[in-house]
Amino acid sequence: MRYIGSKRTVLPFIKTTIEETYGNISNAIVADLFAGTACVGEMFKREGARVLSNDYLSFSYALQIEKIKLNGIPESKRSYLDLISLLNAAPGKEGFFFREYSIEGSSHGEYTRNYFSKDNAMKIDGVRTQIELLRVNGEISEDMYFLLIANLIDAVTRVSNTSGTYGAFLKVDDPRKDLPLSLCASSFVDNGKKNECYCKDIFELIDDLKGDILYLDPPYNGRQYPPYYHILDTVTKYDNPAIYGKTGRRPYANQISPFCVSEKAEAALFDVVKRARFGNIYISYSTDGIIDYEEFSRKLKNLGTVRVFLMQHRRYKSNSAESEIQKKKLKEIIIHVEK
Ligand SMILES: C[S@@+](CC[C@H](N)C(=O)[O-])C[C@H]1O[C@@H](n2cnc3c(N)ncnc32)[C@H](O)[C@@H]1O
């Protein structure tokens, strides 16, 4: 999926930097505590590491269960493929997504919203209700529940009338909107290890974890993540939130991240590194981030040996109407702290 700050395209840079400084990670415990799409943790898992993963967004938790925790299809009374077929055949329903995020459902209210076609919005309601029923009736385990939600999230991202985030819907329909919503079964990376996933604010978790390598990929600008991914969080929670405004966001006042606030970001990140009980810490950042990485690197020298690695790549830019990829060159960096 398209995600602000995704490291999908720079995985080789992260892998090489860690291999050159730490060595082989196959026997290491590696944590990725700003996991987002979980693609970095999945790369660590592929290398054989035992992975601990976290992000405070609910939808990320579902993706983490799918990509990080599960080493295969979770045990279940009903077969996974049967469940996918059952969900794909679920009848549509005039529920929350229909009422709030399709033109047909929302035009009776204060705001008309165009995130999904009528059929897909109703289908999301139908599928999500069915997943809840399976859980309430004890037919699926907790892991299967989140796996099916992850499959629904993936399906939703393929039919959304947006430029990739959910900060707004498109004024002119994207052809994606007319594709039928359809869930696909996952394939799994098996590292044979007990991987762990969390959905917490990093400050509630950092003191409790211990391991060899900590990878940190905090936000690097002032854009808070929750309003950009509110719809995916609502797919996950399906909790009838009191959404507001033209774009129908969930309230997120209790999720304001200090890493997106220029006066707070540096102290917050320093605090995480200081408290971390990991010998090797790797911080992904950008040279045009709200933290001055050179000054920050100097301060980090109070905590250990510091080295900075640089590479250039292209930035995914979501908030300009048409040009999704801005070919502006940014320097992707990794700050390595060996405590
Ligand atoms: C740059 S993105 C990570 C992208 C990820 N590495 C990927 O490739 O998909 C930063 C992530 O930090 C999460 N985040 C921001 N503040 C947080 C906090 N206080 N605690 C936990 N996660 C937080 C956001 O939800 C977002 O997913």
The ligand as an SDF file (V2000), in Angstrom:
LIG
                    3D

 27 29  0  0  0  0  0  0  0  0999 V2000
    7.5480    7.0780    8.9070 C   0  0  0  0  0  0  0  0  0  0  0  0
    6.1680    6.1480    9.4410 S   0  0  0  0  0  0  0  0  0  0  0  0
    6.8060    4.5050    9.5110 C   0  0  0  0  0  0  0  0  0  0  0  0
    6.7900    3.8530    8.1640 C   0  0  0  0  0  0  0  0  0  0  0  0
    7.2140    2.4040    8.1750 C   0  0  0  0  0  0  0  0  0  0  0  0
    8.6020    2.2320    8.4650 N   0  0  0  0  0  0  0  0  0  0  0  0
    6.9070    1.7840    6.8240 C   0  0  0  0  0  0  0  0  0  0  0  0
    7.8260    1.5710    6.0210 O   0  0  0  0  0  0  0  0  0  0  0  0
    5.7200    1.5380    6.5520 O   0  0  0  0  0  0  0  0  0  0  0  0
    6.0290    6.5930   11.1160 C   0  0  0  0  0  0  0  0  0  0  0  0
    5.0280    5.7900   11.9460 C   0  0  0  0  0  0  0  0  0  0  0  0
    5.1090    6.2270   13.2990 O   0  0  0  0  0  0  0  0  0  0  0  0
    3.8430    6.0390   13.9060 C   0  0  0  0  0  0  0  0  0  0  0  0
    3.8390    6.8550   15.1360 N   0  0  0  0  0  0  0  0  0  0  0  0
    3.8890    8.1910   15.2550 C   0  0  0  0  0  0  0  0  0  0  0  0
    3.9390    8.5580   16.5380 N   0  0  0  0  0  0  0  0  0  0  0  0
    3.9290    7.4120   17.2790 C   0  0  0  0  0  0  0  0  0  0  0  0
    3.9790    7.1380   18.6820 C   0  0  0  0  0  0  0  0  0  0  0  0
    4.0390    8.1290   19.5800 N   0  0  0  0  0  0  0  0  0  0  0  0
    3.9850    5.8650   19.0690 N   0  0  0  0  0  0  0  0  0  0  0  0
    3.9070    4.8540   18.1700 C   0  0  0  0  0  0  0  0  0  0  0  0
    3.8510    5.0520   16.8270 N   0  0  0  0  0  0  0  0  0  0  0  0
    3.8690    6.3270   16.3900 C   0  0  0  0  0  0  0  0  0  0  0  0
    2.8770    6.4780   12.8150 C   0  0  0  0  0  0  0  0  0  0  0  0
    1.6040    5.9190   12.9980 O   0  0  0  0  0  0  0  0  0  0  0  0
    3.5810    5.9730   11.5390 C   0  0  0  0  0  0  0  0  0  0  0  0
    3.0590    4.7280   11.1310 O   0  0  0  0  0  0  0  0  0  0  0  0
  1  2  1  0
  2  3  1  0
  2 10  1  0
  3  4  1  0
  4  5  1  0
  5  6  1  0
  5  7  1  0
  7  8  2  0
  7  9  1  0
 10 11  1  0
 11 12  1  0
 11 26  1  0
 12 13  1  0
 13 14  1  0
 13 24  1  0
 14 15  1  0
 14 23  1  0
 15 16  2  0
 16 17  1  0
 17 18  1  0
 17 23  2  0
 18 19  1  0
 18 20  2  0
 20 21  1  0
 21 22  2  0
 22 23  1  0
 24 25  1  0
 24 26  1  0
 26 27  1  0
M  CHG  2   2   1   9  -1
M  END
$$$$
